[in-house]
Amino acid sequence: MNYRWLHVSGVSGLLAVAFGAFGAHSLQPSMTSELQAVYETAVNYHFYHTFALLAVALLGAHIKHSMINWVGYCFLMGVLLFSGSLYLLSITGIRWLGMVTPLGGILLLSGWLLLVVLARKHARLRLKAD
């Protein structure tokens, strides 16, 4: 197990729960329905990729390749930019923050793509070993 990524996924999960609760109990009365939907999207993607980071931590024990760290970096930076920009946009209403969101989305997609590449590479190596 990769304990660095386990730590990162734990912190990410803690923050996802905190942001979700904060949004549901403190922000909801003061937000428009449109901004509530934006905030909920941020929380959902934050949670999805917290579990992806946990998978990176667990896979790190079985796949000894530096690419697994790049998967984690893409997921982490993707959450920070994607969910982070949506959190800020929905709380502040500053619309230009929405221009940052696609960069985070590209990083999240890159993380998944790298995971696919790594899985194929690992499968080929296992086939050669057998």
N, CA, C and O of each residue as an XYZ file, in Angstrom:
520
protein
N       0.835     -1.179      0.000
C       0.000      0.000      0.000
C       0.880      1.242      0.000
O       1.922      1.285      0.654
N       0.452      2.225     -0.728
C       1.169      3.491     -0.766
C       0.551      4.404      0.293
O      -0.557      4.913      0.121
N       1.282      4.601      1.382
C       0.728      5.346      2.517
C       0.576      6.835      2.240
O      -0.271      7.492      2.845
N       1.382      7.373      1.340
C       1.215      8.786      0.984
C      -0.157      8.995      0.346
O      -0.877      9.925      0.711
N      -0.519      8.138     -0.602
C      -1.814      8.277     -1.260
C      -2.954      7.894     -0.327
O      -4.061      8.417     -0.460
N      -2.704      6.994      0.610
C      -3.722      6.671      1.612
C      -4.009      7.908      2.469
O      -5.164      8.219      2.758
N      -2.951      8.600      2.865
C      -3.097      9.833      3.639
C      -3.856     10.888      2.823
O      -4.778     11.524      3.333
N      -3.473     11.068      1.575
C      -4.132     12.057      0.708
C      -5.613     11.717      0.543
O      -6.462     12.606      0.601
N      -5.926     10.438      0.338
C      -7.333     10.062      0.163
C      -8.118     10.267      1.455
O      -9.291     10.639      1.414
N      -7.484     10.027      2.597
C      -8.153     10.278      3.875
C      -8.472     11.748      4.081
O      -9.578     12.098      4.495
N      -7.511     12.602      3.795
C      -7.738     14.052      3.915
C      -8.807     14.500      2.915
O      -9.671     15.312      3.247
N      -8.745     13.974      1.705
C      -9.729     14.329      0.688
C     -11.136     13.911      1.118
O     -12.090     14.671      0.957
N     -11.260     12.708      1.663
C     -12.559     12.239      2.142
C     -13.090     13.091      3.286
O     -14.275     13.422      3.331
N     -12.205     13.440      4.204
C     -12.583     14.309      5.319
C     -13.129     15.641      4.802
O     -14.168     16.119      5.257
N     -12.411     16.231      3.843
C     -12.844     17.513      3.279
C     -14.140     17.379      2.482
O     -14.986     18.273      2.518
N     -14.299     16.272      1.767
C     -15.529     16.068      0.989
C     -16.744     16.001      1.911
O     -17.781     16.598      1.621
N     -16.617     15.279      3.017
C     -17.722     15.203      3.983
C     -17.984     16.579      4.590
O     -19.133     17.003      4.712
N     -16.907     17.273      4.969
C     -17.056     18.601      5.576
C     -17.718     19.583      4.606
O     -18.636     20.309      4.986
N     -17.250     19.603      3.346
C     -17.849     20.509      2.362
C     -19.301     20.129      2.071
O     -20.154     20.999      1.898
N     -19.573     18.826      2.018
C     -20.950     18.386      1.791
C     -21.876     18.825      2.914
O     -22.971     19.327      2.661
N     -21.438     18.637      4.150
C     -22.250     19.043      5.300
C     -22.407     20.561      5.352
O     -23.495     21.069      5.621
N     -21.318     21.279      5.093
C     -21.356     22.741      5.096
C     -22.350     23.247      4.056
O     -23.128     24.164      4.319
N     -22.312     22.645      2.886
C     -23.229     23.059      1.825
C     -24.677     22.752      2.157
O     -25.568     23.554      1.878
N     -24.913     21.589      2.754
C     -26.279     21.178      3.055
C     -26.887     21.962      4.216
O     -28.085     22.246      4.216
N     -26.069     22.308      5.197
C     -26.616     22.915      6.411
C     -26.406     24.419      6.524
O     -27.215     25.109      7.143
N     -25.347     24.928      5.944
C     -25.044     26.351      6.127
C     -25.296     27.193      4.885
O     -25.778     28.322      4.981
N     -24.973     26.651      3.733
C     -25.048     27.455      2.511
C     -26.400     27.410      1.828
O     -26.819     28.388      1.208
N     -27.079     26.294      1.937
C     -28.288     26.071      1.146
C     -29.319     27.207      1.243
O     -29.855     27.617      0.214
N     -29.610     27.721      2.427
C     -30.628     28.781      2.481
C     -30.247     30.058      1.720
O     -31.124     30.791      1.263
N     -28.953     30.320      1.586
C     -28.531     31.576      0.960
C     -28.188     31.447     -0.525
O     -27.833     32.439     -1.161
N     -28.288     30.239     -1.083
C     -27.897     30.012     -2.479
C     -29.107     29.894     -3.388
O     -30.180     29.452     -2.979
N     -28.902     30.302     -4.634
C     -29.922     30.044     -5.650
C     -29.890     28.554     -5.983
O     -28.913     27.869     -5.681
N     -30.942     28.060     -6.596
C     -30.975     26.637     -6.954
C     -29.879     26.305     -7.966
O     -29.336     25.200     -7.953
N     -29.553     27.255     -8.840
C     -28.478     27.036     -9.819
C     -27.128     26.859     -9.115
O     -26.368     25.950     -9.449
N     -26.834     27.721     -8.151
C     -25.561     27.619     -7.432
C     -25.527     26.400     -6.514
O     -24.459     25.835     -6.278
N     -26.689     25.988     -5.993
C     -26.752     24.756     -5.202
C     -26.373     23.558     -6.062
O     -25.641     22.674     -5.615
N     -26.868     23.528     -7.286
C     -26.537     22.431     -8.202
C     -25.047     22.418     -8.519
O     -24.443     21.349     -8.604
N     -24.451     23.585     -8.693
C     -23.007     23.685     -8.942
C     -22.241     23.141     -7.742
O     -21.287     22.380     -7.903
N     -22.654     23.529     -6.546
C     -21.989     23.077     -5.324
C     -22.107     21.556     -5.176
O     -21.137     20.884     -4.826
N     -23.297     21.021     -5.445
C     -23.505     19.572     -5.354
C     -22.635     18.819     -6.357
O     -22.124     17.742     -6.048
N     -22.464     19.371     -7.546
C     -21.567     18.752     -8.531
C     -20.147     18.703     -7.990
O     -19.456     17.695     -8.141
N     -19.711     19.784     -7.362
C     -18.367     19.825     -6.775
C     -18.205     18.746     -5.715
O     -17.196     18.041     -5.691
N     -19.194     18.617     -4.840
C     -19.128     17.610     -3.772
C     -19.120     16.206     -4.369
O     -18.332     15.359     -3.948
N     -19.994     15.950     -5.351
C     -20.062     14.614     -5.955
C     -18.731     14.207     -6.587
O     -18.231     13.112     -6.332
N     -18.163     15.081     -7.403
C     -16.894     14.747     -8.051
C     -15.758     14.642     -7.038
O     -14.830     13.853     -7.216
N     -15.834     15.437     -5.981
C     -14.840     15.345     -4.911
C     -14.895     13.947     -4.294
O     -13.859     13.313     -4.093
N     -16.113     13.465     -3.992
C     -16.257     12.122     -3.425
C     -15.796     11.040     -4.397
O     -15.049     10.142     -4.009
N     -16.231     11.114     -5.654
C     -15.843     10.087     -6.627
C     -14.327      9.943     -6.679
O     -13.792      8.834     -6.688
N     -13.656     11.066     -6.712
C     -12.207     11.019     -6.897
C     -11.448     10.804     -5.595
O     -10.255     10.501     -5.615
N     -12.130     10.958     -4.461
C     -11.549     10.514     -3.193
C     -11.406      8.998     -3.225
O     -10.381      8.454     -2.814
N     -12.442      8.316     -3.717
C     -12.359      6.859     -3.829
C     -11.335      6.442     -4.883
O     -10.676      5.412     -4.740
N     -11.203      7.237     -5.930
C     -10.166      6.957     -6.931
C      -8.780      7.087     -6.302
O      -7.892      6.283     -6.585
N      -8.592      8.093     -5.454
C      -7.303      8.249     -4.756
C      -7.050      7.080     -3.806
O      -5.912      6.636     -3.657
N      -8.102      6.583     -3.168
C      -7.958      5.407     -2.309
C      -7.539      4.196     -3.141
O      -6.716      3.392     -2.703
N      -8.104      4.069     -4.336
C      -7.707      2.975     -5.230
C      -6.242      3.100     -5.624
O      -5.543      2.093     -5.727
N      -5.771      4.319     -5.845
C      -4.356      4.539     -6.165
C      -3.489      4.047     -5.011
O      -2.462      3.404     -5.230
N      -3.903      4.349     -3.785
C      -3.144      3.896     -2.609
C      -3.086      2.375     -2.555
O      -2.029      1.803     -2.289
N      -4.208      1.723     -2.803
C      -4.259      0.259     -2.745
C      -3.512     -0.383     -3.906
O      -2.818     -1.383     -3.720
N      -3.646      0.180     -5.101
C      -2.946     -0.358     -6.269
C      -1.435     -0.202     -6.154
O      -0.677     -0.993     -6.716
N      -1.003      0.823     -5.423
C       0.429      1.051     -5.246
C       1.147     -0.130     -4.623
O       2.356     -0.280     -4.795
N       0.412     -0.979     -3.896
C       1.009     -2.169     -3.293
C       1.254     -3.263     -4.329
O       2.138     -4.102     -4.155
N       0.479     -3.255     -5.394
C       0.546     -4.332     -6.382
C       1.239     -3.933     -7.674
O       1.778     -4.781     -8.385
N       1.224     -2.657     -7.972
C       1.819     -2.182     -9.220
C       2.981     -1.266     -8.875
O       2.790     -0.146     -8.401
N       4.158     -1.748     -9.113
C       5.367     -0.966     -8.818
C       5.795     -0.230    -10.083
O       6.692     -0.669    -10.803
N       5.151      0.870    -10.332
C       5.449      1.667    -11.513
C       5.202      3.123    -11.157
O       4.225      3.442    -10.479
N       6.075      4.000    -11.606
C       5.938      5.419    -11.258
C       4.663      6.039    -11.820
O       4.207      7.074    -11.332
N       4.086      5.413    -12.842
C       2.881      5.964    -13.446
C       1.720      6.000    -12.450
O       0.831      6.843    -12.574
N       1.715      5.092    -11.462
C       0.634      5.102    -10.477
C       0.634      6.424     -9.710
O      -0.423      6.929     -9.331
N       1.830      6.982     -9.483
C       1.892      8.289     -8.818
C       1.327      9.392     -9.706
O       0.676     10.313     -9.213
N       1.572      9.303    -11.007
C       1.023     10.307    -11.924
C      -0.496     10.236    -11.967
O      -1.167     11.260    -12.101
N      -1.038      9.027    -11.854
C      -2.494      8.877    -11.762
C      -2.997      9.640    -10.536
O      -3.962     10.401    -10.614
N      -2.326      9.423     -9.406
C      -2.710     10.116     -8.175
C      -2.583     11.620     -8.281
O      -3.463     12.354     -7.829
N      -1.484     12.089     -8.882
C      -1.299     13.541     -9.042
C      -2.405     14.144     -9.903
O      -2.925     15.217     -9.595
N      -2.759     13.451    -10.979
C      -3.828     13.958    -11.852
C      -5.159     14.027    -11.104
O      -5.883     15.017    -11.209
N      -5.479     12.975    -10.349
C      -6.721     12.990     -9.580
C      -6.709     14.102     -8.533
O      -7.691     14.830     -8.387
N      -5.607     14.231     -7.812
C      -5.526     15.247     -6.761
C      -5.645     16.660     -7.329
O      -6.445     17.464     -6.851
N      -4.849     16.952     -8.346
C      -4.899     18.295     -8.939
C      -6.240     18.529     -9.643
O      -6.752     19.649     -9.665
N      -6.795     17.469    -10.211
C      -8.105     17.587    -10.842
C      -9.188     17.952     -9.840
O     -10.030     18.806    -10.115
N      -9.168     17.306     -8.677
C     -10.137     17.637     -7.626
C      -9.946     19.076     -7.166
O     -10.912     19.821     -7.008
N      -8.689     19.459     -6.952
C      -8.431     20.827     -6.485
C      -8.951     21.863     -7.482
O      -9.579     22.845     -7.087
N      -8.690     21.646     -8.764
C      -9.113     22.623     -9.771
C     -10.595     22.496    -10.132
O     -11.298     23.502    -10.232
N     -11.069     21.266    -10.326
C     -12.463     21.073    -10.735
C     -13.407     21.396     -9.581
O     -14.192     22.340     -9.662
N     -13.329     20.616     -8.516
C     -14.236     20.844     -7.389
C     -13.940     22.167     -6.701
O     -14.856     22.890     -6.311
N     -12.653     22.480     -6.554
C     -12.288     23.731     -5.886
C     -12.862     24.949     -6.577
O     -13.388     25.847     -5.920
N     -12.768     24.989     -7.903
C     -13.314     26.144     -8.631
C     -14.835     26.194     -8.523
O     -15.417     27.276     -8.439
N     -15.483     25.023     -8.524
C     -16.942     25.008     -8.387
C     -17.380     25.404     -6.981
O     -18.378     26.106     -6.812
N     -16.632     24.954     -5.971
C     -16.941     25.392     -4.600
C     -16.877     26.918     -4.517
O     -17.803     27.569     -4.033
N     -15.778     27.465     -4.993
C     -15.594     28.919     -4.911
C     -16.619     29.675     -5.747
O     -17.151     30.696     -5.311
N     -16.896     29.176     -6.946
C     -17.884     29.826     -7.807
C     -19.247     29.863     -7.123
O     -19.918     30.896     -7.124
N     -19.658     28.731     -6.536
C     -20.993     28.675     -5.935
C     -21.092     29.510     -4.660
O     -22.165     30.024     -4.344
N     -19.995     29.651     -3.928
C     -20.016     30.441     -2.690
C     -19.905     31.933     -2.982
O     -20.597     32.747     -2.371
N     -19.029     32.286     -3.922
C     -18.763     33.710     -4.179
C     -19.583     34.280     -5.328
O     -19.828     35.486     -5.379
N     -20.008     33.419     -6.251
C     -20.720     33.889     -7.435
C     -19.806     34.489     -8.493
O     -20.288     35.048     -9.478
N     -18.498     34.381     -8.304
C     -17.541     34.925     -9.277
C     -17.499     33.987    -10.488
O     -16.963     32.882    -10.407
N     -18.056     34.428    -11.583
C     -18.253     33.575    -12.762
C     -16.968     33.154    -13.462
O     -16.928     32.064    -14.032
N     -15.916     33.971    -13.446
C     -14.697     33.610    -14.174
C     -14.047     32.365    -13.582
O     -13.222     31.733    -14.242
N     -14.401     32.001    -12.350
C     -13.858     30.767    -11.774
C     -14.293     29.543    -12.580
O     -13.627     28.508    -12.561
N     -15.409     29.673    -13.281
C     -15.872     28.584    -14.137
C     -14.910     28.253    -15.264
O     -14.968     27.159    -15.825
N     -14.027     29.183    -15.602
C     -13.034     28.915    -16.655
C     -11.936     27.975    -16.161
O     -11.235     27.368    -16.971
N     -11.780     27.850    -14.857
C     -10.767     26.958    -14.282
C     -11.273     25.515    -14.273
O     -10.488     24.572    -14.371
N     -12.574     25.358    -14.157
C     -13.185     24.035    -14.006
C     -12.783     23.049    -15.108
O     -12.442     21.912    -14.783
N     -12.805     23.422    -16.393
C     -12.406     22.462    -17.432
C     -10.960     21.973    -17.299
O     -10.654     20.840    -17.672
N     -10.077     22.813    -16.774
C      -8.696     22.355    -16.555
C      -8.678     21.208    -15.551
O      -7.960     20.225    -15.730
N      -9.472     21.344    -14.499
C      -9.589     20.260    -13.531
C     -10.191     19.020    -14.158
O      -9.754     17.902    -13.882
N     -11.200     19.215    -15.007
C     -11.817     18.084    -15.698
C     -10.834     17.354    -16.593
O     -10.844     16.125    -16.666
N      -9.988     18.108    -17.272
C      -8.960     17.493    -18.130
C      -7.993     16.672    -17.284
O      -7.584     15.584    -17.689
N      -7.628     17.183    -16.117
C      -6.734     16.421    -15.234
C      -7.410     15.156    -14.716
O      -6.767     14.111    -14.617
N      -8.694     15.234    -14.385
C      -9.411     14.036    -13.939
C      -9.458     13.000    -15.062
O      -9.205     11.817    -14.832
N      -9.781     13.445    -16.270
C      -9.787     12.531    -17.418
C      -8.399     11.948    -17.668
O      -8.269     10.770    -18.002
N      -7.374     12.762    -17.507
C      -5.995     12.290    -17.700
C      -5.645     11.211    -16.688
O      -4.969     10.236    -17.017
N      -6.106     11.388    -15.460
C      -5.863     10.366    -14.440
C      -6.484      9.033    -14.821
O      -5.854      7.984    -14.682
N      -7.716      9.076    -15.300
C      -8.377      7.834    -15.718
C      -7.681      7.217    -16.934
O      -7.515      6.000    -17.010
N      -7.278      8.062    -17.880
C      -6.567      7.561    -19.060
C      -5.240      6.911    -18.662
O      -4.902      5.834    -19.153
N      -4.499      7.558    -17.783
C      -3.235      6.971    -17.315
C      -3.473      5.647    -16.602
O      -2.664      4.726    -16.716
N      -4.573      5.546    -15.871
C      -4.894      4.292    -15.191
C      -5.149      3.176    -16.202
O      -4.721      2.040    -16.000
N      -5.847      3.501    -17.289
C      -6.088      2.516    -18.352
C      -4.764      2.088    -18.985
O      -4.531      0.896    -19.186
N      -3.900      3.047    -19.297
C      -2.592      2.744    -19.894
C      -1.774      1.873    -18.951
O      -1.150      0.902    -19.379
N      -1.779      2.216    -17.681
C      -1.029      1.448    -16.687
C      -1.569      0.026    -16.563
O      -0.796     -0.926    -16.454
N      -2.883     -0.118    -16.578
C      -3.488     -1.451    -16.486
C      -3.103     -2.306    -17.689
O      -2.788     -3.486    -17.536
N      -3.126     -1.721    -18.875
C      -2.743     -2.474    -20.082
C      -1.270     -2.866    -20.032
O      -0.900     -3.990    -20.372
N      -0.440     -1.923    -19.604
C       0.994     -2.187    -19.504
C       1.262     -3.297    -18.486
O       2.064     -4.198    -18.734
N       0.596     -3.224    -17.357
C       0.775     -4.228    -16.303
C       0.280     -5.602    -16.780
O       0.911     -6.620    -16.496
N      -0.840     -5.628    -17.499
C      -1.375     -6.892    -18.013
C      -0.408     -7.524    -19.008
O      -0.211     -8.739    -18.992
N       0.200     -6.707    -19.879
C       1.167     -7.236    -20.845
C       2.385     -7.826    -20.145
O       2.881     -8.884    -20.532
N       2.861     -7.140    -19.121
C       4.015     -7.645    -18.370
C       3.690     -8.959    -17.679
O       4.538     -9.850    -17.618
N       2.488     -9.091    -17.164
C       2.089    -10.338    -16.498
C       1.969    -11.478    -17.500
O       2.325    -12.617    -17.198
N       1.463    -11.169    -18.701
C       1.350    -12.203    -19.724
C       2.722    -12.704    -20.152
O       2.910    -13.901    -20.368
N       3.681    -11.788    -20.273
C       5.038    -12.186    -20.642
C       5.679    -13.034    -19.554
O       6.453    -13.945    -19.850
N       5.364    -12.743    -18.303
C       5.950    -13.481    -17.180
C       5.385    -14.894    -17.093
O       6.059    -15.809    -16.619
N       4.142    -15.070    -17.554
C       3.510    -16.397    -17.486
C       3.960    -17.202    -18.651
O       3.554    -18.355    -18.799
